[in-house]
Amino acid sequence: QVSLVESGGGAVQPGGSLRLSCTLFGGRFGIYTMAWYRRAPGKQRESVATIEPEGRTNYTEAVKGRFTISRDDLKSTVYLEMNSLEREDTAVYYCNARFWPDSYWGQGTQVTVSS
């Protein structure tokens, strides 16, 4: 059974940085498209960044130039490097792994941007 374990969330001031990590257990990491989603208070969950097995990436417009998604297939881990954080980035961030027809979710990690 596939499971995803996230880490790296926390509280940071505006302009600060955080790196989220998500490790996949119980599956062949290299076949999965990995993604980060977030759900801000009072809003729907949205896709933040995606990285395909071959390394192609995609970002939502709001984080382009500030966030970087990467993957280390040897460590079965996907990362989200977040720089120049803004208050609007405050949310619970979720890791997702998908390989049709399966989709798996992590438990979520809180990111709070506040002065």
DOPA-103982 format. One record per residue (C-alpha): residue in one letter; x, y, z. Coordinates in Angstrom, 3 decimals, padded with zeros to 6 digits. Layout:
res / c1 / c2 / c3
A / X / Y / Z
...
***
This chain:
res / c1 / c2 / c3
Q / 000.000 / 000.000 / 000.000
V / 001.345 / 003.383 / -001.040
S / 001.702 / 006.064 / 001.606
L / 003.058 / 009.611 / 001.476
V / 004.780 / 011.285 / 004.408
E / 005.231 / 015.049 / 004.314
S / 007.469 / 017.290 / 006.362
G / 008.872 / 020.791 / 006.387
G / 005.902 / 022.995 / 007.118
G / 005.932 / 025.715 / 009.730
A / 005.603 / 029.416 / 010.406
V / 007.646 / 032.004 / 008.563
Q / 007.607 / 035.750 / 008.069
P / 006.668 / 037.306 / 004.723
G / 009.629 / 037.108 / 002.379
G / 010.939 / 033.988 / 004.062
S / 011.553 / 030.512 / 002.711
L / 010.538 / 026.949 / 003.485
R / 011.183 / 023.591 / 001.874
L / 008.563 / 020.889 / 001.960
S / 009.436 / 017.231 / 001.486
C / 007.248 / 014.254 / 000.675
T / 008.496 / 010.674 / 000.681
L / 006.612 / 007.842 / -000.967
F / 006.563 / 004.412 / 000.635
G / 005.234 / 001.160 / -000.746
G / 005.415 / 001.912 / -004.467
R / 007.706 / 002.544 / -007.418
F / 008.273 / 006.270 / -007.066
G / 009.651 / 006.715 / -010.572
I / 006.345 / 005.965 / -012.293
Y / 004.312 / 008.598 / -010.461
T / 003.479 / 012.135 / -011.420
M / 004.050 / 014.030 / -008.190
A / 002.280 / 017.210 / -007.203
W / 001.776 / 019.672 / -004.403
Y / -001.668 / 021.067 / -003.673
R / -002.805 / 023.531 / -001.037
R / -005.989 / 024.512 / 000.708
A / -006.139 / 027.970 / 002.173
P / -008.701 / 028.879 / 004.850
G / -012.113 / 029.277 / 003.266
K / -010.911 / 028.281 / -000.198
Q / -010.956 / 025.202 / -002.354
R / -007.930 / 023.001 / -002.767
E / -005.747 / 024.100 / -005.661
S / -002.829 / 022.620 / -007.534
V / 000.438 / 024.416 / -006.789
A / 003.080 / 022.512 / -008.756
T / 003.447 / 019.258 / -010.653
I / 006.450 / 017.230 / -011.794
E / 006.158 / 014.329 / -014.187
P / 008.382 / 011.238 / -014.131
E / 010.594 / 012.628 / -016.884
G / 011.009 / 015.889 / -014.969
R / 008.633 / 018.225 / -016.756
T / 007.167 / 020.756 / -014.342
N / 004.103 / 022.962 / -014.166
Y / 003.172 / 025.724 / -011.727
T / 000.107 / 027.714 / -010.898
E / 000.545 / 031.324 / -011.925
A / 000.581 / 032.654 / -008.351
V / 003.798 / 030.814 / -007.446
K / 005.778 / 031.016 / -010.678
G / 009.257 / 032.353 / -010.057
R / 008.976 / 031.796 / -006.296
F / 008.395 / 028.043 / -005.879
T / 010.395 / 025.168 / -007.326
I / 009.297 / 021.551 / -007.416
S / 011.908 / 018.823 / -007.775
R / 012.185 / 015.088 / -007.302
D / 014.864 / 012.643 / -006.203
D / 013.907 / 009.232 / -007.506
L / 016.661 / 007.516 / -005.519
K / 015.145 / 008.850 / -002.300
S / 011.520 / 008.471 / -003.469
T / 011.040 / 012.084 / -002.446
V / 009.523 / 015.184 / -003.982
Y / 010.386 / 018.663 / -002.747
L / 008.766 / 022.072 / -002.891
E / 011.191 / 024.914 / -002.375
M / 009.188 / 028.024 / -001.465
N / 010.849 / 031.435 / -001.556
S / 009.562 / 034.989 / -001.170
L / 006.611 / 033.653 / 000.764
E / 003.525 / 035.827 / 000.986
R / 000.645 / 035.853 / 003.442
E / -001.529 / 034.469 / 000.656
D / 000.603 / 031.320 / 000.650
T / -000.750 / 030.367 / 004.074
A / -002.441 / 026.994 / 003.646
V / -002.280 / 023.310 / 004.354
Y / -000.048 / 021.794 / 001.688
Y / -000.723 / 018.277 / 000.446
C / 001.488 / 015.938 / -001.542
N / -000.111 / 013.843 / -004.279
A / 001.145 / 010.891 / -006.296
R / -000.776 / 009.702 / -009.308
F / -000.448 / 006.958 / -011.883
W / -003.718 / 006.245 / -013.598
P / -006.066 / 005.114 / -012.183
D / -004.490 / 005.486 / -008.745
S / -004.049 / 008.675 / -006.748
Y / -002.595 / 008.969 / -003.276
W / -002.502 / 011.847 / -000.788
G / -000.331 / 012.806 / 002.115
Q / -001.715 / 013.953 / 005.423
G / -000.940 / 017.618 / 004.824
T / 001.474 / 020.048 / 006.402
Q / 000.627 / 023.539 / 007.600
V / 002.434 / 026.560 / 006.191
T / 001.738 / 029.870 / 007.910
V / 003.145 / 033.132 / 006.603
S / 002.706 / 035.905 / 009.128
S / 004.598 / 038.752 / 010.700
***
